[in-house]
Amino acid sequence: MKYEIYAYKGQSLKEHVESMLKAWEIAKRRYTPSIVRVMNSENIKIDSEIDKFMKSLIILHDTGKGAKIYQENVEIGEFHGFRHELLSAFYTKEILEQIFDRKKAFIGALVVMIHHEPILMGQIRNIQKEELSPEVIVDKLRNFNGVVPALKDFIVDSFKDFLNVSVNVPDVDLDALIQTVMELSVRARCLPNSDRLRVVVGCILLPLVLCDYKGAEERGGEAPEFSKVLELEWIGLR
């Protein structure tokens, strides 16, 4: 029996991803046209790949929860400052570059890296402000102690089962993790088109966060502060 990776106390990562994918099947009717339109406006052609792209983000967005420090503390919910979305961004960049071009991989990794930030009123703060500074990144990753062995199997099996795609999962250590996240941070904050980048990221981020919210309902517990807004958004889809 494989080691079970938990997304939350009482919900496995596999269960969470499966619930999110079901939510995406409902949400994609509304969000696909706007994502395609915005990305095309930035010369990122994704028309025929958008469903695969969003499902890839759903599979990868919480892979950072496969970190040992997260799994060791998931029952109590105290992670000593570690931010799982930074590790998730590492895997997103590495895996998406095997499936899509580097520009799409960069956008996808950036979306995953900030998917816990407030975005409902356009507050994509971390792209341009100090929250993604090198000092902050190092501080949020300093307690990283590797990943559980089952994480590779989870990623490989998920892409095979849900997308019929074969991927190679790289090994990760603290140096490689910091280097990748630093690169994402610098590019996001320093590219000359960072304002347009905010629009692209926000367009993808909202449906990902909405599916994340719906995919976490089964876990119970305290809902996020913006859950009422997300629930209204969801009602509008039905």
FIBAMAR-468426 format. One record per residue (C-alpha): x negated, y negated, z negated; residue in one letter; residue number from 1. Coordinates in pm, whole numbers. Last residue first. Example, Ala and Ser with C-alpha at 12.3 -4.5 7.8 and 13.67 -1.06 7.14 Angstrom:
! FIBAMAR-468426
<pavex><c1>-1367</c1><c2>106</c2><c3>-714</c3><residuo>S</residuo><num>2</num></pavex>
<pavex><c1>-1230</c1><c2>450</c2><c3>-780</c3><residuo>A</residuo><num>1</num></pavex>
This chain:
! FIBAMAR-468426
<pavex><c1>2473</c1><c2>-2646</c2><c3>1180</c3><residuo>R</residuo><num>238</num></pavex>
<pavex><c1>2186</c1><c2>-2881</c2><c3>1257</c3><residuo>L</residuo><num>237</num></pavex>
<pavex><c1>2325</c1><c2>-3183</c2><c3>1073</c3><residuo>G</residuo><num>236</num></pavex>
<pavex><c1>2353</c1><c2>-2975</c2><c3>759</c3><residuo>I</residuo><num>235</num></pavex>
<pavex><c1>1977</c1><c2>-2922</c2><c3>778</c3><residuo>W</residuo><num>234</num></pavex>
<pavex><c1>1902</c1><c2>-3295</c2><c3>782</c3><residuo>E</residuo><num>233</num></pavex>
<pavex><c1>2137</c1><c2>-3341</c2><c3>488</c3><residuo>L</residuo><num>232</num></pavex>
<pavex><c1>1952</c1><c2>-3063</c2><c3>305</c3><residuo>E</residuo><num>231</num></pavex>
<pavex><c1>1620</c1><c2>-3225</c2><c3>384</c3><residuo>L</residuo><num>230</num></pavex>
<pavex><c1>1735</c1><c2>-3556</c2><c3>238</c3><residuo>V</residuo><num>229</num></pavex>
<pavex><c1>1862</c1><c2>-3383</c2><c3>-74</c3><residuo>K</residuo><num>228</num></pavex>
<pavex><c1>1535</c1><c2>-3189</c2><c3>-105</c3><residuo>S</residuo><num>227</num></pavex>
<pavex><c1>1323</c1><c2>-3508</c2><c3>-118</c3><residuo>F</residuo><num>226</num></pavex>
<pavex><c1>1220</c1><c2>-3462</c2><c3>-481</c3><residuo>E</residuo><num>225</num></pavex>
<pavex><c1>1126</c1><c2>-3099</c2><c3>-424</c3><residuo>P</residuo><num>224</num></pavex>
<pavex><c1>1351</c1><c2>-2826</c2><c3>-569</c3><residuo>A</residuo><num>223</num></pavex>
<pavex><c1>1275</c1><c2>-2675</c2><c3>-909</c3><residuo>E</residuo><num>222</num></pavex>
<pavex><c1>1292</c1><c2>-2297</c2><c3>-932</c3><residuo>G</residuo><num>221</num></pavex>
<pavex><c1>1457</c1><c2>-2057</c2><c3>-692</c3><residuo>G</residuo><num>220</num></pavex>
<pavex><c1>1232</c1><c2>-1843</c2><c3>-471</c3><residuo>R</residuo><num>219</num></pavex>
<pavex><c1>1505</c1><c2>-1778</c2><c3>-216</c3><residuo>E</residuo><num>218</num></pavex>
<pavex><c1>1513</c1><c2>-2141</c2><c3>-108</c3><residuo>E</residuo><num>217</num></pavex>
<pavex><c1>1149</c1><c2>-2144</c2><c3>2</c3><residuo>A</residuo><num>216</num></pavex>
<pavex><c1>1212</c1><c2>-2078</c2><c3>372</c3><residuo>G</residuo><num>215</num></pavex>
<pavex><c1>1465</c1><c2>-2359</c2><c3>386</c3><residuo>K</residuo><num>214</num></pavex>
<pavex><c1>1210</c1><c2>-2608</c2><c3>252</c3><residuo>Y</residuo><num>213</num></pavex>
<pavex><c1>935</c1><c2>-2478</c2><c3>481</c3><residuo>D</residuo><num>212</num></pavex>
<pavex><c1>1175</c1><c2>-2497</c2><c3>776</c3><residuo>C</residuo><num>211</num></pavex>
<pavex><c1>1238</c1><c2>-2865</c2><c3>697</c3><residuo>L</residuo><num>210</num></pavex>
<pavex><c1>867</c1><c2>-2929</c2><c3>642</c3><residuo>V</residuo><num>209</num></pavex>
<pavex><c1>785</c1><c2>-2779</c2><c3>983</c3><residuo>L</residuo><num>208</num></pavex>
<pavex><c1>1074</c1><c2>-2967</c2><c3>1146</c3><residuo>P</residuo><num>207</num></pavex>
<pavex><c1>943</c1><c2>-3298</c2><c3>1004</c3><residuo>L</residuo><num>206</num></pavex>
<pavex><c1>574</c1><c2>-3239</c2><c3>1069</c3><residuo>L</residuo><num>205</num></pavex>
<pavex><c1>594</c1><c2>-3197</c2><c3>1445</c3><residuo>I</residuo><num>204</num></pavex>
<pavex><c1>729</c1><c2>-3547</c2><c3>1515</c3><residuo>C</residuo><num>203</num></pavex>
<pavex><c1>519</c1><c2>-3691</c2><c3>1235</c3><residuo>G</residuo><num>202</num></pavex>
<pavex><c1>198</c1><c2>-3554</c2><c3>1385</c3><residuo>V</residuo><num>201</num></pavex>
<pavex><c1>272</c1><c2>-3699</c2><c3>1728</c3><residuo>V</residuo><num>200</num></pavex>
<pavex><c1>370</c1><c2>-4040</c2><c3>1590</c3><residuo>V</residuo><num>199</num></pavex>
<pavex><c1>73</c1><c2>-4060</c2><c3>1353</c3><residuo>R</residuo><num>198</num></pavex>
<pavex><c1>-161</c1><c2>-3971</c2><c3>1638</c3><residuo>L</residuo><num>197</num></pavex>
<pavex><c1>-37</c1><c2>-4277</c2><c3>1821</c3><residuo>R</residuo><num>196</num></pavex>
<pavex><c1>-171</c1><c2>-4489</c2><c3>1537</c3><residuo>D</residuo><num>195</num></pavex>
<pavex><c1>-494</c1><c2>-4287</c2><c3>1530</c3><residuo>S</residuo><num>194</num></pavex>
<pavex><c1>-570</c1><c2>-4371</c2><c3>1894</c3><residuo>N</residuo><num>193</num></pavex>
<pavex><c1>-920</c1><c2>-4507</c2><c3>1831</c3><residuo>P</residuo><num>192</num></pavex>
<pavex><c1>-1017</c1><c2>-4190</c2><c3>1641</c3><residuo>L</residuo><num>191</num></pavex>
<pavex><c1>-1148</c1><c2>-4271</c2><c3>1296</c3><residuo>C</residuo><num>190</num></pavex>
<pavex><c1>-892</c1><c2>-4141</c2><c3>1047</c3><residuo>R</residuo><num>189</num></pavex>
<pavex><c1>-787</c1><c2>-3819</c2><c3>1215</c3><residuo>A</residuo><num>188</num></pavex>
<pavex><c1>-1135</c1><c2>-3742</c2><c3>1350</c3><residuo>R</residuo><num>187</num></pavex>
<pavex><c1>-1294</c1><c2>-3796</c2><c3>1010</c3><residuo>V</residuo><num>186</num></pavex>
<pavex><c1>-1037</c1><c2>-3583</c2><c3>830</c3><residuo>S</residuo><num>185</num></pavex>
<pavex><c1>-1045</c1><c2>-3295</c2><c3>1077</c3><residuo>L</residuo><num>184</num></pavex>
<pavex><c1>-1424</c1><c2>-3286</c2><c3>1066</c3><residuo>E</residuo><num>183</num></pavex>
<pavex><c1>-1422</c1><c2>-3297</c2><c3>686</c3><residuo>M</residuo><num>182</num></pavex>
<pavex><c1>-1176</c1><c2>-3007</c2><c3>682</c3><residuo>V</residuo><num>181</num></pavex>
<pavex><c1>-1404</c1><c2>-2798</c2><c3>902</c3><residuo>T</residuo><num>180</num></pavex>
<pavex><c1>-1724</c1><c2>-2875</c2><c3>709</c3><residuo>Q</residuo><num>179</num></pavex>
<pavex><c1>-1558</c1><c2>-2822</c2><c3>372</c3><residuo>I</residuo><num>178</num></pavex>
<pavex><c1>-1432</c1><c2>-2478</c2><c3>471</c3><residuo>L</residuo><num>177</num></pavex>
<pavex><c1>-1760</c1><c2>-2370</c2><c3>627</c3><residuo>A</residuo><num>176</num></pavex>
<pavex><c1>-1952</c1><c2>-2469</c2><c3>314</c3><residuo>D</residuo><num>175</num></pavex>
<pavex><c1>-1701</c1><c2>-2308</c2><c3>78</c3><residuo>L</residuo><num>174</num></pavex>
<pavex><c1>-1701</c1><c2>-1974</c2><c3>256</c3><residuo>D</residuo><num>173</num></pavex>
<pavex><c1>-1474</c1><c2>-1840</c2><c3>526</c3><residuo>V</residuo><num>172</num></pavex>
<pavex><c1>-1480</c1><c2>-1529</c2><c3>742</c3><residuo>D</residuo><num>171</num></pavex>
<pavex><c1>-1310</c1><c2>-1568</c2><c3>1075</c3><residuo>P</residuo><num>170</num></pavex>
<pavex><c1>-978</c1><c2>-1408</c2><c3>1169</c3><residuo>V</residuo><num>169</num></pavex>
<pavex><c1>-966</c1><c2>-1273</c2><c3>1525</c3><residuo>N</residuo><num>168</num></pavex>
<pavex><c1>-630</c1><c2>-1296</c2><c3>1697</c3><residuo>V</residuo><num>167</num></pavex>
<pavex><c1>-410</c1><c2>-1063</c2><c3>1903</c3><residuo>S</residuo><num>166</num></pavex>
<pavex><c1>-76</c1><c2>-1208</c2><c3>2018</c3><residuo>V</residuo><num>165</num></pavex>
<pavex><c1>257</c1><c2>-1027</c2><c3>2023</c3><residuo>N</residuo><num>164</num></pavex>
<pavex><c1>415</c1><c2>-1342</c2><c3>1878</c3><residuo>L</residuo><num>163</num></pavex>
<pavex><c1>601</c1><c2>-1223</c2><c3>1567</c3><residuo>F</residuo><num>162</num></pavex>
<pavex><c1>451</c1><c2>-880</c2><c3>1497</c3><residuo>D</residuo><num>161</num></pavex>
<pavex><c1>103</c1><c2>-932</c2><c3>1642</c3><residuo>K</residuo><num>160</num></pavex>
<pavex><c1>63</c1><c2>-1283</c2><c3>1503</c3><residuo>F</residuo><num>159</num></pavex>
<pavex><c1>188</c1><c2>-1166</c2><c3>1164</c3><residuo>S</residuo><num>158</num></pavex>
<pavex><c1>-29</c1><c2>-853</c2><c3>1159</c3><residuo>D</residuo><num>157</num></pavex>
<pavex><c1>-352</c1><c2>-1044</c2><c3>1226</c3><residuo>V</residuo><num>156</num></pavex>
<pavex><c1>-273</c1><c2>-1316</c2><c3>971</c3><residuo>I</residuo><num>155</num></pavex>
<pavex><c1>-158</c1><c2>-1079</c2><c3>698</c3><residuo>F</residuo><num>154</num></pavex>
<pavex><c1>-443</c1><c2>-837</c2><c3>760</c3><residuo>D</residuo><num>153</num></pavex>
<pavex><c1>-696</c1><c2>-1117</c2><c3>724</c3><residuo>K</residuo><num>152</num></pavex>
<pavex><c1>-531</c1><c2>-1230</c2><c3>400</c3><residuo>L</residuo><num>151</num></pavex>
<pavex><c1>-539</c1><c2>-883</c2><c3>244</c3><residuo>A</residuo><num>150</num></pavex>
<pavex><c1>-899</c1><c2>-920</c2><c3>126</c3><residuo>P</residuo><num>149</num></pavex>
<pavex><c1>-807</c1><c2>-1205</c2><c3>-114</c3><residuo>V</residuo><num>148</num></pavex>
<pavex><c1>-984</c1><c2>-1529</c2><c3>-35</c3><residuo>V</residuo><num>147</num></pavex>
<pavex><c1>-1292</c1><c2>-1701</c2><c3>-171</c3><residuo>G</residuo><num>146</num></pavex>
<pavex><c1>-1364</c1><c2>-1890</c2><c3>-492</c3><residuo>N</residuo><num>145</num></pavex>
<pavex><c1>-1243</c1><c2>-2244</c2><c3>-415</c3><residuo>F</residuo><num>144</num></pavex>
<pavex><c1>-1284</c1><c2>-2454</c2><c3>-729</c3><residuo>N</residuo><num>143</num></pavex>
<pavex><c1>-1464</c1><c2>-2740</c2><c3>-550</c3><residuo>R</residuo><num>142</num></pavex>
<pavex><c1>-1195</c1><c2>-2763</c2><c3>-281</c3><residuo>L</residuo><num>141</num></pavex>
<pavex><c1>-981</c1><c2>-3053</c2><c3>-404</c3><residuo>K</residuo><num>140</num></pavex>
<pavex><c1>-1288</c1><c2>-3245</c2><c3>-527</c3><residuo>D</residuo><num>139</num></pavex>
<pavex><c1>-1472</c1><c2>-3198</c2><c3>-197</c3><residuo>V</residuo><num>138</num></pavex>
<pavex><c1>-1172</c1><c2>-3328</c2><c3>-7</c3><residuo>I</residuo><num>137</num></pavex>
<pavex><c1>-1129</c1><c2>-3629</c2><c3>-235</c3><residuo>V</residuo><num>136</num></pavex>
<pavex><c1>-1493</c1><c2>-3730</c2><c3>-200</c3><residuo>E</residuo><num>135</num></pavex>
<pavex><c1>-1487</c1><c2>-3690</c2><c3>178</c3><residuo>P</residuo><num>134</num></pavex>
<pavex><c1>-1186</c1><c2>-3923</c2><c3>203</c3><residuo>S</residuo><num>133</num></pavex>
<pavex><c1>-852</c1><c2>-3768</c2><c3>289</c3><residuo>L</residuo><num>132</num></pavex>
<pavex><c1>-648</c1><c2>-3949</c2><c3>23</c3><residuo>E</residuo><num>131</num></pavex>
<pavex><c1>-831</c1><c2>-4272</c2><c3>110</c3><residuo>E</residuo><num>130</num></pavex>
<pavex><c1>-597</c1><c2>-4387</c2><c3>380</c3><residuo>K</residuo><num>129</num></pavex>
<pavex><c1>-558</c1><c2>-4339</c2><c3>754</c3><residuo>Q</residuo><num>128</num></pavex>
<pavex><c1>-414</c1><c2>-3996</c2><c3>821</c3><residuo>I</residuo><num>127</num></pavex>
<pavex><c1>-320</c1><c2>-3933</c2><c3>461</c3><residuo>N</residuo><num>126</num></pavex>
<pavex><c1>-30</c1><c2>-4170</c2><c3>442</c3><residuo>R</residuo><num>125</num></pavex>
<pavex><c1>212</c1><c2>-4016</c2><c3>689</c3><residuo>I</residuo><num>124</num></pavex>
<pavex><c1>487</c1><c2>-4221</c2><c3>531</c3><residuo>Q</residuo><num>123</num></pavex>
<pavex><c1>730</c1><c2>-4220</c2><c3>824</c3><residuo>G</residuo><num>122</num></pavex>
<pavex><c1>1031</c1><c2>-4224</c2><c3>595</c3><residuo>M</residuo><num>121</num></pavex>
<pavex><c1>1054</c1><c2>-3847</c2><c3>559</c3><residuo>L</residuo><num>120</num></pavex>
<pavex><c1>680</c1><c2>-3794</c2><c3>562</c3><residuo>I</residuo><num>119</num></pavex>
<pavex><c1>571</c1><c2>-3761</c2><c3>201</c3><residuo>P</residuo><num>118</num></pavex>
<pavex><c1>268</c1><c2>-3529</c2><c3>202</c3><residuo>E</residuo><num>117</num></pavex>
<pavex><c1>293</c1><c2>-3153</c2><c3>161</c3><residuo>H</residuo><num>116</num></pavex>
<pavex><c1>240</c1><c2>-3081</c2><c3>531</c3><residuo>H</residuo><num>115</num></pavex>
<pavex><c1>-83</c1><c2>-3280</c2><c3>540</c3><residuo>I</residuo><num>114</num></pavex>
<pavex><c1>-335</c1><c2>-3013</c2><c3>640</c3><residuo>M</residuo><num>113</num></pavex>
<pavex><c1>-77</c1><c2>-2820</c2><c3>841</c3><residuo>V</residuo><num>112</num></pavex>
<pavex><c1>-7</c1><c2>-3117</c2><c3>1069</c3><residuo>V</residuo><num>111</num></pavex>
<pavex><c1>-381</c1><c2>-3181</c2><c3>1104</c3><residuo>L</residuo><num>110</num></pavex>
<pavex><c1>-446</c1><c2>-2820</c2><c3>1201</c3><residuo>A</residuo><num>109</num></pavex>
<pavex><c1>-172</c1><c2>-2832</c2><c3>1464</c3><residuo>G</residuo><num>108</num></pavex>
<pavex><c1>-302</c1><c2>-3155</c2><c3>1616</c3><residuo>I</residuo><num>107</num></pavex>
<pavex><c1>-658</c1><c2>-3021</c2><c3>1628</c3><residuo>F</residuo><num>106</num></pavex>
<pavex><c1>-547</c1><c2>-2689</c2><c3>1780</c3><residuo>A</residuo><num>105</num></pavex>
<pavex><c1>-345</c1><c2>-2874</c2><c3>2042</c3><residuo>K</residuo><num>104</num></pavex>
<pavex><c1>-654</c1><c2>-3075</c2><c3>2137</c3><residuo>K</residuo><num>103</num></pavex>
<pavex><c1>-876</c1><c2>-2766</c2><c3>2132</c3><residuo>R</residuo><num>102</num></pavex>
<pavex><c1>-668</c1><c2>-2576</c2><c3>2388</c3><residuo>D</residuo><num>101</num></pavex>
<pavex><c1>-425</c1><c2>-2305</c2><c3>2279</c3><residuo>F</residuo><num>100</num></pavex>
<pavex><c1>-449</c1><c2>-1941</c2><c3>2168</c3><residuo>I</residuo><num>99</num></pavex>
<pavex><c1>-801</c1><c2>-1887</c2><c3>2034</c3><residuo>Q</residuo><num>98</num></pavex>
<pavex><c1>-832</c1><c2>-2252</c2><c3>1929</c3><residuo>E</residuo><num>97</num></pavex>
<pavex><c1>-510</c1><c2>-2201</c2><c3>1734</c3><residuo>L</residuo><num>96</num></pavex>
<pavex><c1>-679</c1><c2>-1943</c2><c3>1510</c3><residuo>I</residuo><num>95</num></pavex>
<pavex><c1>-979</c1><c2>-2148</c2><c3>1399</c3><residuo>E</residuo><num>94</num></pavex>
<pavex><c1>-787</c1><c2>-2474</c2><c3>1362</c3><residuo>K</residuo><num>93</num></pavex>
<pavex><c1>-502</c1><c2>-2312</c2><c3>1171</c3><residuo>T</residuo><num>92</num></pavex>
<pavex><c1>-738</c1><c2>-2112</c2><c3>951</c3><residuo>Y</residuo><num>91</num></pavex>
<pavex><c1>-919</c1><c2>-2425</c2><c3>836</c3><residuo>F</residuo><num>90</num></pavex>
<pavex><c1>-592</c1><c2>-2615</c2><c3>799</c3><residuo>A</residuo><num>89</num></pavex>
<pavex><c1>-460</c1><c2>-2344</c2><c3>565</c3><residuo>S</residuo><num>88</num></pavex>
<pavex><c1>-771</c1><c2>-2393</c2><c3>350</c3><residuo>L</residuo><num>87</num></pavex>
<pavex><c1>-681</c1><c2>-2760</c2><c3>319</c3><residuo>L</residuo><num>86</num></pavex>
<pavex><c1>-314</c1><c2>-2673</c2><c3>264</c3><residuo>E</residuo><num>85</num></pavex>
<pavex><c1>-406</c1><c2>-2466</c2><c3>-43</c3><residuo>H</residuo><num>84</num></pavex>
<pavex><c1>-508</c1><c2>-2769</c2><c3>-245</c3><residuo>R</residuo><num>83</num></pavex>
<pavex><c1>-718</c1><c2>-2668</c2><c3>-548</c3><residuo>F</residuo><num>82</num></pavex>
<pavex><c1>-682</c1><c2>-2910</c2><c3>-840</c3><residuo>G</residuo><num>81</num></pavex>
<pavex><c1>-697</c1><c2>-2643</c2><c3>-1109</c3><residuo>H</residuo><num>80</num></pavex>
<pavex><c1>-425</c1><c2>-2425</c2><c3>-950</c3><residuo>F</residuo><num>79</num></pavex>
<pavex><c1>-156</c1><c2>-2423</c2><c3>-1218</c3><residuo>E</residuo><num>78</num></pavex>
<pavex><c1>163</c1><c2>-2247</c2><c3>-1107</c3><residuo>G</residuo><num>77</num></pavex>
<pavex><c1>180</c1><c2>-2000</c2><c3>-1395</c3><residuo>I</residuo><num>76</num></pavex>
<pavex><c1>251</c1><c2>-1689</c2><c3>-1188</c3><residuo>E</residuo><num>75</num></pavex>
<pavex><c1>57</c1><c2>-1821</c2><c3>-888</c3><residuo>V</residuo><num>74</num></pavex>
<pavex><c1>-265</c1><c2>-1848</c2><c3>-1089</c3><residuo>N</residuo><num>73</num></pavex>
<pavex><c1>-483</c1><c2>-1561</c2><c3>-969</c3><residuo>E</residuo><num>72</num></pavex>
<pavex><c1>-321</c1><c2>-1577</c2><c3>-624</c3><residuo>Q</residuo><num>71</num></pavex>
<pavex><c1>-413</c1><c2>-1943</c2><c3>-588</c3><residuo>Y</residuo><num>70</num></pavex>
<pavex><c1>-771</c1><c2>-1910</c2><c3>-709</c3><residuo>I</residuo><num>69</num></pavex>
<pavex><c1>-819</c1><c2>-1604</c2><c3>-489</c3><residuo>K</residuo><num>68</num></pavex>
<pavex><c1>-721</c1><c2>-1800</c2><c3>-180</c3><residuo>A</residuo><num>67</num></pavex>
<pavex><c1>-439</c1><c2>-1637</c2><c3>16</c3><residuo>G</residuo><num>66</num></pavex>
<pavex><c1>-233</c1><c2>-1947</c2><c3>-58</c3><residuo>K</residuo><num>65</num></pavex>
<pavex><c1>-444</c1><c2>-2112</c2><c3>210</c3><residuo>G</residuo><num>64</num></pavex>
<pavex><c1>-242</c1><c2>-1908</c2><c3>460</c3><residuo>T</residuo><num>63</num></pavex>
<pavex><c1>49</c1><c2>-2142</c2><c3>385</c3><residuo>D</residuo><num>62</num></pavex>
<pavex><c1>78</c1><c2>-2325</c2><c3>719</c3><residuo>H</residuo><num>61</num></pavex>
<pavex><c1>-50</c1><c2>-2034</c2><c3>929</c3><residuo>L</residuo><num>60</num></pavex>
<pavex><c1>261</c1><c2>-1836</c2><c3>1021</c3><residuo>I</residuo><num>59</num></pavex>
<pavex><c1>477</c1><c2>-2148</c2><c3>1049</c3><residuo>I</residuo><num>58</num></pavex>
<pavex><c1>212</c1><c2>-2325</c2><c3>1255</c3><residuo>L</residuo><num>57</num></pavex>
<pavex><c1>196</c1><c2>-2029</c2><c3>1494</c3><residuo>S</residuo><num>56</num></pavex>
<pavex><c1>576</c1><c2>-2029</c2><c3>1522</c3><residuo>K</residuo><num>55</num></pavex>
<pavex><c1>559</c1><c2>-2397</c2><c3>1618</c3><residuo>M</residuo><num>54</num></pavex>
<pavex><c1>300</c1><c2>-2334</c2><c3>1891</c3><residuo>F</residuo><num>53</num></pavex>
<pavex><c1>473</c1><c2>-2024</c2><c3>2030</c3><residuo>K</residuo><num>52</num></pavex>
<pavex><c1>799</c1><c2>-2218</c2><c3>2061</c3><residuo>D</residuo><num>51</num></pavex>
<pavex><c1>621</c1><c2>-2516</c2><c3>2216</c3><residuo>I</residuo><num>50</num></pavex>
<pavex><c1>426</c1><c2>-2321</c2><c3>2475</c3><residuo>E</residuo><num>49</num></pavex>
<pavex><c1>626</c1><c2>-2375</c2><c3>2794</c3><residuo>S</residuo><num>48</num></pavex>
<pavex><c1>649</c1><c2>-2753</c2><c3>2750</c3><residuo>D</residuo><num>47</num></pavex>
<pavex><c1>310</c1><c2>-2802</c2><c3>2582</c3><residuo>I</residuo><num>46</num></pavex>
<pavex><c1>127</c1><c2>-3053</c2><c3>2796</c3><residuo>K</residuo><num>45</num></pavex>
<pavex><c1>-64</c1><c2>-3293</c2><c3>2573</c3><residuo>I</residuo><num>44</num></pavex>
<pavex><c1>-98</c1><c2>-3605</c2><c3>2785</c3><residuo>N</residuo><num>43</num></pavex>
<pavex><c1>-8</c1><c2>-3831</c2><c3>2491</c3><residuo>E</residuo><num>42</num></pavex>
<pavex><c1>342</c1><c2>-3895</c2><c3>2628</c3><residuo>S</residuo><num>41</num></pavex>
<pavex><c1>365</c1><c2>-3519</c2><c3>2684</c3><residuo>N</residuo><num>40</num></pavex>
<pavex><c1>323</c1><c2>-3471</c2><c3>2310</c3><residuo>M</residuo><num>39</num></pavex>
<pavex><c1>607</c1><c2>-3710</c2><c3>2235</c3><residuo>V</residuo><num>38</num></pavex>
<pavex><c1>842</c1><c2>-3554</c2><c3>2492</c3><residuo>R</residuo><num>37</num></pavex>
<pavex><c1>764</c1><c2>-3195</c2><c3>2394</c3><residuo>V</residuo><num>36</num></pavex>
<pavex><c1>819</c1><c2>-3268</c2><c3>2026</c3><residuo>I</residuo><num>35</num></pavex>
<pavex><c1>1141</c1><c2>-3457</c2><c3>2102</c3><residuo>S</residuo><num>34</num></pavex>
<pavex><c1>1283</c1><c2>-3178</c2><c3>2318</c3><residuo>P</residuo><num>33</num></pavex>
<pavex><c1>1192</c1><c2>-2902</c2><c3>2069</c3><residuo>T</residuo><num>32</num></pavex>
<pavex><c1>1347</c1><c2>-3067</c2><c3>1764</c3><residuo>Y</residuo><num>31</num></pavex>
<pavex><c1>1721</c1><c2>-3020</c2><c3>1805</c3><residuo>R</residuo><num>30</num></pavex>
<pavex><c1>1742</c1><c2>-2669</c2><c3>1947</c3><residuo>R</residuo><num>29</num></pavex>
<pavex><c1>1437</c1><c2>-2571</c2><c3>1744</c3><residuo>K</residuo><num>28</num></pavex>
<pavex><c1>1618</c1><c2>-2602</c2><c3>1410</c3><residuo>A</residuo><num>27</num></pavex>
<pavex><c1>1824</c1><c2>-2283</c2><c3>1426</c3><residuo>I</residuo><num>26</num></pavex>
<pavex><c1>1549</c1><c2>-2047</c2><c3>1542</c3><residuo>E</residuo><num>25</num></pavex>
<pavex><c1>1315</c1><c2>-2245</c2><c3>1314</c3><residuo>W</residuo><num>24</num></pavex>
<pavex><c1>1519</c1><c2>-2142</c2><c3>1009</c3><residuo>A</residuo><num>23</num></pavex>
<pavex><c1>1475</c1><c2>-1775</c2><c3>1095</c3><residuo>K</residuo><num>22</num></pavex>
<pavex><c1>1101</c1><c2>-1832</c2><c3>1135</c3><residuo>L</residuo><num>21</num></pavex>
<pavex><c1>1093</c1><c2>-2000</c2><c3>795</c3><residuo>M</residuo><num>20</num></pavex>
<pavex><c1>1261</c1><c2>-1702</c2><c3>628</c3><residuo>S</residuo><num>19</num></pavex>
<pavex><c1>1008</c1><c2>-1463</c2><c3>785</c3><residuo>E</residuo><num>18</num></pavex>
<pavex><c1>722</c1><c2>-1687</c2><c3>674</c3><residuo>V</residuo><num>17</num></pavex>
<pavex><c1>845</c1><c2>-1692</c2><c3>314</c3><residuo>H</residuo><num>16</num></pavex>
<pavex><c1>901</c1><c2>-1317</c2><c3>306</c3><residuo>E</residuo><num>15</num></pavex>
<pavex><c1>548</c1><c2>-1254</c2><c3>434</c3><residuo>K</residuo><num>14</num></pavex>
<pavex><c1>402</c1><c2>-1499</c2><c3>183</c3><residuo>L</residuo><num>13</num></pavex>
<pavex><c1>573</c1><c2>-1309</c2><c3>-96</c3><residuo>S</residuo><num>12</num></pavex>
<pavex><c1>842</c1><c2>-1470</c2><c3>-308</c3><residuo>Q</residuo><num>11</num></pavex>
<pavex><c1>884</c1><c2>-1428</c2><c3>-686</c3><residuo>G</residuo><num>10</num></pavex>
<pavex><c1>626</c1><c2>-1682</c2><c3>-794</c3><residuo>K</residuo><num>9</num></pavex>
<pavex><c1>548</c1><c2>-1863</c2><c3>-474</c3><residuo>Y</residuo><num>8</num></pavex>
<pavex><c1>364</c1><c2>-1785</c2><c3>-152</c3><residuo>A</residuo><num>7</num></pavex>
<pavex><c1>253</c1><c2>-1448</c2><c3>-288</c3><residuo>Y</residuo><num>6</num></pavex>
<pavex><c1>13</c1><c2>-1213</c2><c3>-111</c3><residuo>I</residuo><num>5</num></pavex>
<pavex><c1>98</c1><c2>-847</c2><c3>-163</c3><residuo>E</residuo><num>4</num></pavex>
<pavex><c1>-199</c1><c2>-609</c2><c3>-159</c3><residuo>Y</residuo><num>3</num></pavex>
<pavex><c1>-140</c1><c2>-339</c2><c3>99</c3><residuo>K</residuo><num>2</num></pavex>
<pavex><c1>0</c1><c2>0</c2><c3>0</c3><residuo>M</residuo><num>1</num></pavex>
